[in-house]
Amino acid sequence: MKELLRSTDPTILAFATALLEGEDIDCFQMDVNMSILEGGIGIFPRRLMVRTDDLTRAERVMRDNEIPLGR
């Protein structure tokens, strides 16, 4: 899997996930449980991962919807 985007904003991650699922691109959020370690203040970014084969298509979906990749 490859990192598609990185963000501390859960709304961006939810929107990106919905867009990818609409395009039949599987994705997985990593670092979701880091909030336990940080105390819930949102300083550690979460990563959205996609399959290597889907990376180019997923990046296009993000660009078309003006979602910053944050890398």
N, CA, C and O atoms as CSV, one atom per row, in Angstrom:
chain,resi,resn,atom,element,x,y,z
A,1,MET,N,N,0.834,-1.174,0.000
A,1,MET,CA,C,0.000,0.000,0.000
A,1,MET,C,C,0.884,1.245,0.000
A,1,MET,O,O,2.008,1.241,0.502
A,2,LYS,N,N,0.337,2.301,-0.577
A,2,LYS,CA,C,1.046,3.578,-0.658
A,2,LYS,C,C,0.229,4.662,0.021
A,2,LYS,O,O,-1.001,4.611,0.033
A,3,GLU,N,N,0.920,5.642,0.584
A,3,GLU,CA,C,0.247,6.767,1.223
A,3,GLU,C,C,-0.310,7.706,0.158
A,3,GLU,O,O,0.423,8.183,-0.709
A,4,LEU,N,N,-1.607,7.964,0.233
A,4,LEU,CA,C,-2.250,8.892,-0.686
A,4,LEU,C,C,-2.254,10.292,-0.107
A,4,LEU,O,O,-1.849,11.244,-0.774
A,5,LEU,N,N,-2.710,10.425,1.131
A,5,LEU,CA,C,-2.733,11.738,1.745
A,5,LEU,C,C,-2.528,11.629,3.230
A,5,LEU,O,O,-2.669,10.561,3.826
A,6,ARG,N,N,-2.186,12.776,3.825
A,6,ARG,CA,C,-1.907,12.871,5.254
A,6,ARG,C,C,-2.582,14.139,5.749
A,6,ARG,O,O,-2.390,15.211,5.176
A,7,SER,N,N,-3.375,14.022,6.816
A,7,SER,CA,C,-4.091,15.193,7.315
A,7,SER,C,C,-4.440,15.029,8.785
A,7,SER,O,O,-4.600,13.912,9.277
A,8,THR,N,N,-4.555,16.151,9.481
A,8,THR,CA,C,-5.054,16.148,10.851
A,8,THR,C,C,-6.543,16.462,10.892
A,8,THR,O,O,-7.149,16.460,11.964
A,9,ASP,N,N,-7.138,16.731,9.730
A,9,ASP,CA,C,-8.559,17.087,9.645
A,9,ASP,C,C,-9.393,15.842,9.321
A,9,ASP,O,O,-9.333,15.335,8.200
A,10,PRO,N,N,-10.168,15.346,10.289
A,10,PRO,CA,C,-10.951,14.131,10.036
A,10,PRO,C,C,-12.026,14.313,8.963
A,10,PRO,O,O,-12.442,13.333,8.347
A,11,THR,N,N,-12.481,15.539,8.729
A,11,THR,CA,C,-13.505,15.743,7.698
A,11,THR,C,C,-12.926,15.554,6.305
A,11,THR,O,O,-13.604,15.040,5.416
A,12,ILE,N,N,-11.678,15.964,6.109
A,12,ILE,CA,C,-11.023,15.748,4.812
A,12,ILE,C,C,-10.844,14.256,4.566
A,12,ILE,O,O,-11.081,13.765,3.463
A,13,LEU,N,N,-10.429,13.549,5.596
A,13,LEU,CA,C,-10.239,12.103,5.448
A,13,LEU,C,C,-11.551,11.386,5.156
A,13,LEU,O,O,-11.589,10.465,4.340
A,14,ALA,N,N,-12.623,11.801,5.816
A,14,ALA,CA,C,-13.927,11.184,5.571
A,14,ALA,C,C,-14.406,11.475,4.148
A,14,ALA,O,O,-14.931,10.587,3.475
A,15,PHE,N,N,-14.226,12.714,3.689
A,15,PHE,CA,C,-14.635,13.094,2.338
A,15,PHE,C,C,-13.812,12.329,1.299
A,15,PHE,O,O,-14.357,11.805,0.328
A,16,ALA,N,N,-12.498,12.271,1.513
A,16,ALA,CA,C,-11.626,11.553,0.586
A,16,ALA,C,C,-11.984,10.071,0.531
A,16,ALA,O,O,-12.002,9.472,-0.545
A,17,THR,N,N,-12.268,9.482,1.687
A,17,THR,CA,C,-12.658,8.074,1.737
A,17,THR,C,C,-13.945,7.838,0.954
A,17,THR,O,O,-14.050,6.867,0.203
A,18,ALA,N,N,-14.922,8.723,1.128
A,18,ALA,CA,C,-16.187,8.585,0.405
A,18,ALA,C,C,-15.982,8.712,-1.103
A,18,ALA,O,O,-16.581,7.965,-1.875
A,19,LEU,N,N,-15.142,9.652,-1.522
A,19,LEU,CA,C,-14.858,9.811,-2.950
A,19,LEU,C,C,-14.194,8.568,-3.527
A,19,LEU,O,O,-14.558,8.106,-4.609
A,20,LEU,N,N,-13.225,8.032,-2.804
A,20,LEU,CA,C,-12.516,6.841,-3.278
A,20,LEU,C,C,-13.447,5.635,-3.347
A,20,LEU,O,O,-13.405,4.867,-4.308
A,21,GLU,N,N,-14.277,5.472,-2.339
A,21,GLU,CA,C,-15.222,4.359,-2.359
A,21,GLU,C,C,-16.202,4.496,-3.519
A,21,GLU,O,O,-16.622,3.496,-4.100
A,22,GLY,N,N,-16.569,5.734,-3.856
A,22,GLY,CA,C,-17.442,5.976,-4.998
A,22,GLY,C,C,-16.809,5.604,-6.321
A,22,GLY,O,O,-17.508,5.314,-7.292
A,23,GLU,N,N,-15.481,5.612,-6.361
A,23,GLU,CA,C,-14.730,5.237,-7.562
A,23,GLU,C,C,-14.251,3.787,-7.494
A,23,GLU,O,O,-13.456,3.361,-8.332
A,24,ASP,N,N,-14.724,3.028,-6.511
A,24,ASP,CA,C,-14.316,1.632,-6.298
A,24,ASP,C,C,-12.822,1.480,-6.070
A,24,ASP,O,O,-12.199,0.541,-6.563
A,25,ILE,N,N,-12.257,2.409,-5.320
A,25,ILE,CA,C,-10.851,2.340,-4.933
A,25,ILE,C,C,-10.817,2.032,-3.438
A,25,ILE,O,O,-11.321,2.806,-2.625
A,26,ASP,N,N,-10.220,0.900,-3.086
A,26,ASP,CA,C,-10.116,0.526,-1.678
A,26,ASP,C,C,-9.107,1.425,-0.977
A,26,ASP,O,O,-8.057,1.745,-1.534
A,27,CYS,N,N,-9.430,1.829,0.248
A,27,CYS,CA,C,-8.512,2.655,1.026
A,27,CYS,C,C,-8.580,2.247,2.493
A,27,CYS,O,O,-9.522,1.588,2.933
A,28,PHE,N,N,-7.562,2.655,3.232
A,28,PHE,CA,C,-7.449,2.292,4.640
A,28,PHE,C,C,-6.832,3.461,5.399
A,28,PHE,O,O,-5.784,3.974,5.007
A,29,GLN,N,N,-7.482,3.886,6.491
A,29,GLN,CA,C,-6.935,4.961,7.309
A,29,GLN,C,C,-5.997,4.377,8.351
A,29,GLN,O,O,-6.344,3.444,9.075
A,30,MET,N,N,-4.801,4.949,8.409
A,30,MET,CA,C,-3.825,4.524,9.405
A,30,MET,C,C,-3.656,5.623,10.443
A,30,MET,O,O,-3.957,6.787,10.178
A,31,ASP,N,N,-3.181,5.259,11.608
A,31,ASP,CA,C,-2.903,6.170,12.721
A,31,ASP,C,C,-4.173,6.735,13.347
A,31,ASP,O,O,-4.122,7.777,13.999
A,32,VAL,N,N,-5.302,6.076,13.164
A,32,VAL,CA,C,-6.568,6.551,13.726
A,32,VAL,C,C,-6.531,6.510,15.253
A,32,VAL,O,O,-7.084,7.391,15.911
A,33,ASN,N,N,-5.897,5.511,15.807
A,33,ASN,CA,C,-5.880,5.346,17.259
A,33,ASN,C,C,-4.779,6.137,17.958
A,33,ASN,O,O,-4.588,5.997,19.166
A,34,MET,N,N,-4.065,6.956,17.220
A,34,MET,CA,C,-3.029,7.793,17.836
A,34,MET,C,C,-3.639,8.826,18.783
A,34,MET,O,O,-2.934,9.352,19.644
A,35,SER,N,N,-4.934,9.130,18.643
A,35,SER,CA,C,-5.574,10.103,19.521
A,35,SER,C,C,-5.520,9.657,20.981
A,35,SER,O,O,-5.564,10.490,21.886
A,36,ILE,N,N,-5.426,8.361,21.210
A,36,ILE,CA,C,-5.307,7.853,22.573
A,36,ILE,C,C,-3.983,8.314,23.177
A,36,ILE,O,O,-3.923,8.695,24.346
A,37,LEU,N,N,-2.927,8.274,22.373
A,37,LEU,CA,C,-1.607,8.661,22.861
A,37,LEU,C,C,-1.436,10.167,22.967
A,37,LEU,O,O,-0.712,10.649,23.838
A,38,GLU,N,N,-2.097,10.916,22.086
A,38,GLU,CA,C,-1.912,12.370,22.067
A,38,GLU,C,C,-2.912,13.110,22.941
A,38,GLU,O,O,-2.802,14.324,23.115
A,39,GLY,N,N,-3.873,12.404,23.484
A,39,GLY,CA,C,-4.862,13.039,24.338
A,39,GLY,C,C,-6.019,13.663,23.582
A,39,GLY,O,O,-6.763,14.463,24.149
A,40,GLY,N,N,-6.187,13.315,22.308
A,40,GLY,CA,C,-7.320,13.798,21.529
A,40,GLY,C,C,-7.201,15.220,21.007
A,40,GLY,O,O,-8.209,15.827,20.645
A,41,ILE,N,N,-5.977,15.770,20.961
A,41,ILE,CA,C,-5.839,17.161,20.512
A,41,ILE,C,C,-5.551,17.286,19.022
A,41,ILE,O,O,-5.488,18.402,18.504
A,42,GLY,N,N,-5.374,16.178,18.325
A,42,GLY,CA,C,-5.257,16.205,16.869
A,42,GLY,C,C,-3.941,16.711,16.309
A,42,GLY,O,O,-3.933,17.357,15.261
A,43,ILE,N,N,-2.829,16.436,16.978
A,43,ILE,CA,C,-1.550,16.919,16.453
A,43,ILE,C,C,-0.865,15.916,15.523
A,43,ILE,O,O,-0.043,16.298,14.690
A,44,PHE,N,N,-1.201,14.644,15.666
A,44,PHE,CA,C,-0.609,13.637,14.789
A,44,PHE,C,C,-1.492,13.436,13.564
A,44,PHE,O,O,-2.681,13.148,13.703
A,45,PRO,N,N,-0.935,13.581,12.381
A,45,PRO,CA,C,-1.762,13.392,11.180
A,45,PRO,C,C,-2.110,11.927,10.960
A,45,PRO,O,O,-1.357,11.025,11.324
A,46,ARG,N,N,-3.256,11.722,10.362
A,46,ARG,CA,C,-3.675,10.389,9.945
A,46,ARG,C,C,-3.307,10.220,8.479
A,46,ARG,O,O,-3.254,11.188,7.720
A,47,ARG,N,N,-3.053,8.979,8.094
A,47,ARG,CA,C,-2.688,8.688,6.712
A,47,ARG,C,C,-3.778,7.868,6.048
A,47,ARG,O,O,-4.372,6.984,6.664
A,48,LEU,N,N,-4.032,8.172,4.787
A,48,LEU,CA,C,-4.978,7.405,3.981
A,48,LEU,C,C,-4.165,6.629,2.962
A,48,LEU,O,O,-3.455,7.212,2.143
A,49,MET,N,N,-4.274,5.312,3.020
A,49,MET,CA,C,-3.483,4.436,2.183
A,49,MET,C,C,-4.355,3.813,1.100
A,49,MET,O,O,-5.533,3.530,1.319
A,50,VAL,N,N,-3.751,3.602,-0.084
A,50,VAL,CA,C,-4.429,2.920,-1.195
A,50,VAL,C,C,-3.471,1.880,-1.765
A,50,VAL,O,O,-2.270,1.912,-1.496
A,51,ARG,N,N,-4.014,0.966,-2.548
A,51,ARG,CA,C,-3.159,-0.018,-3.213
A,51,ARG,C,C,-2.229,0.687,-4.188
A,51,ARG,O,O,-2.580,1.720,-4.758
A,52,THR,N,N,-1.060,0.132,-4.372
A,52,THR,CA,C,-0.076,0.707,-5.290
A,52,THR,C,C,-0.647,0.861,-6.691
A,52,THR,O,O,-0.400,1.869,-7.353
A,53,ASP,N,N,-1.404,-0.123,-7.147
A,53,ASP,CA,C,-1.996,-0.079,-8.489
A,53,ASP,C,C,-3.039,1.026,-8.638
A,53,ASP,O,O,-3.292,1.490,-9.749
A,54,ASP,N,N,-3.646,1.450,-7.531
A,54,ASP,CA,C,-4.698,2.466,-7.570
A,54,ASP,C,C,-4.196,3.879,-7.281
A,54,ASP,O,O,-4.974,4.830,-7.339
A,55,LEU,N,N,-2.913,4.030,-6.973
A,55,LEU,CA,C,-2.388,5.326,-6.517
A,55,LEU,C,C,-2.601,6.442,-7.540
A,55,LEU,O,O,-3.077,7.515,-7.171
A,56,THR,N,N,-2.271,6.227,-8.781
A,56,THR,CA,C,-2.404,7.266,-9.802
A,56,THR,C,C,-3.856,7.685,-9.968
A,56,THR,O,O,-4.159,8.874,-10.060
A,57,ARG,N,N,-4.741,6.719,-10.005
A,57,ARG,CA,C,-6.172,7.013,-10.151
A,57,ARG,C,C,-6.699,7.751,-8.922
A,57,ARG,O,O,-7.496,8.681,-9.050
A,58,ALA,N,N,-6.257,7.342,-7.729
A,58,ALA,CA,C,-6.692,7.986,-6.489
A,58,ALA,C,C,-6.176,9.422,-6.409
A,58,ALA,O,O,-6.899,10.311,-5.960
A,59,GLU,N,N,-4.936,9.660,-6.837
A,59,GLU,CA,C,-4.395,11.025,-6.849
A,59,GLU,C,C,-5.204,11.916,-7.782
A,59,GLU,O,O,-5.424,13.090,-7.485
A,60,ARG,N,N,-5.644,11.368,-8.902
A,60,ARG,CA,C,-6.456,12.136,-9.845
A,60,ARG,C,C,-7.788,12.526,-9.211
A,60,ARG,O,O,-8.256,13.651,-9.389
A,61,VAL,N,N,-8.396,11.604,-8.473
A,61,VAL,CA,C,-9.660,11.889,-7.788
A,61,VAL,C,C,-9.460,13.018,-6.779
A,61,VAL,O,O,-10.306,13.905,-6.662
A,62,MET,N,N,-8.339,12.987,-6.046
A,62,MET,CA,C,-8.065,14.038,-5.059
A,62,MET,C,C,-7.850,15.389,-5.748
A,62,MET,O,O,-8.373,16.405,-5.290
A,63,ARG,N,N,-7.094,15.406,-6.830
A,63,ARG,CA,C,-6.857,16.663,-7.573
A,63,ARG,C,C,-8.149,17.222,-8.142
A,63,ARG,O,O,-8.386,18.428,-8.072
A,64,ASP,N,N,-8.988,16.357,-8.706
A,64,ASP,CA,C,-10.254,16.798,-9.289
A,64,ASP,C,C,-11.177,17.429,-8.258
A,64,ASP,O,O,-12.004,18.275,-8.597
A,65,ASN,N,N,-11.041,17.022,-7.002
A,65,ASN,CA,C,-11.882,17.547,-5.930
A,65,ASN,C,C,-11.142,18.529,-5.021
A,65,ASN,O,O,-11.637,18.894,-3.955
A,66,GLU,N,N,-9.954,18.953,-5.452
A,66,GLU,CA,C,-9.145,19.968,-4.778
A,66,GLU,C,C,-8.838,19.596,-3.311
A,66,GLU,O,O,-8.892,20.446,-2.422
A,67,ILE,N,N,-8.522,18.336,-3.084
A,67,ILE,CA,C,-8.145,17.873,-1.765
A,67,ILE,C,C,-6.617,17.849,-1.704
A,67,ILE,O,O,-5.979,17.149,-2.490
A,68,PRO,N,N,-6.022,18.611,-0.774
A,68,PRO,CA,C,-4.563,18.627,-0.662
A,68,PRO,C,C,-4.043,17.290,-0.137
A,68,PRO,O,O,-4.623,16.701,0.775
A,69,LEU,N,N,-2.956,16.826,-0.717
A,69,LEU,CA,C,-2.406,15.527,-0.315
A,69,LEU,C,C,-1.593,15.617,0.958
A,69,LEU,O,O,-1.409,14.599,1.624
A,70,GLY,N,N,-1.104,16.769,1.321
A,70,GLY,CA,C,-0.430,16.966,2.591
A,70,GLY,C,C,0.832,16.169,2.786
A,70,GLY,O,O,1.183,15.831,3.917
A,71,ARG,N,N,1.526,15.859,1.698
A,71,ARG,CA,C,2.791,15.102,1.807
A,71,ARG,C,C,3.968,16.022,1.667
A,71,ARG,O,O,5.113,15.573,1.730
